[in-house]
């Protein structure tokens, strides 16, 4: 992989992070369901909070897989 290709991937990752940040900043109040789905495990004790977003991560994984396969299809 050449330096130019690595640079393009880093720029793409940066743009994706900025877009995600803007989405959370401006639409965060509409995304409260993320992380609070049935199947997400939350343990809250006196001094310990443990959180396993299992269902959220499965849904995110399926959506990203579909997105990347669609991008690959049209490439």
C-alpha positions in Angstrom: 0.0 0.0 0.0 1.5 3.4 -1.0 1.7 6.4 1.2 -1.0 8.1 -0.9 -3.5 5.3 -0.3 -2.7 5.3 3.5 -3.3 9.1 3.5 -6.7 8.6 1.7 -7.8 6.1 4.3 -6.7 8.4 7.2 -8.6 11.3 5.6 -11.7 9.0 5.1 -11.5 7.9 8.8 -11.3 11.5 9.9 -14.3 12.6 7.8 -16.3 9.6 9.3 -15.4 10.7 12.8 -16.4 14.3 12.1 -19.7 13.2 10.6 -20.4 10.9 13.6 -19.5 13.7 16.0 -21.9 16.1 14.2 -24.6 13.5 14.2 -24.3 13.0 18.0 -24.0 16.7 18.7 -27.0 17.8 16.7 -29.3 14.7 17.0 -28.1 13.2 20.2 -31.5 13.7 21.9 -33.1 11.5 19.2 -30.5 8.7 19.7 -31.3 7.9 23.4 -32.5 4.5 22.4 -28.9 3.5 21.4 -27.5 1.5 24.3 -30.9 1.1 26.0 -32.2 -1.8 24.0 -33.5 -5.1 25.4 -30.5 -7.4 25.7 -28.1 -4.6 26.7 -26.7 -5.6 30.1 -26.4 -2.9 32.7 -25.2 -3.6 36.3 -25.2 -0.7 38.7 -24.0 -1.3 42.2 -23.0 1.1 44.9 -19.4 1.8 43.6 -19.4 -0.1 40.3 -21.2 0.4 37.0 -20.8 -2.3 34.3 -22.4 -2.0 30.9 -22.4 -4.5 28.1 -24.3 -3.1 25.0 -24.7 -6.6 23.4 -27.9 -5.9 21.4 -26.7 -2.5 20.3 -23.4 -3.9 19.0 -25.1 -6.7 17.1 -27.5 -4.3 15.4 -24.6 -1.9 14.6 -22.5 -4.8 13.2 -25.4 -6.0 10.9 -26.0 -2.4 9.6 -22.3 -1.8 8.9 -22.0 -5.2 7.2 -24.9 -4.3 4.9 -23.5 -0.9 4.2 -20.0 -2.1 3.3 -21.4 -4.9 1.1 -23.5 -2.4 -0.7 -20.5 -0.1 -1.2 -18.5 -3.1 -2.5 -21.3 -4.1 -4.8 -21.3 -0.7 -6.6 -17.5 -0.4 -6.6 
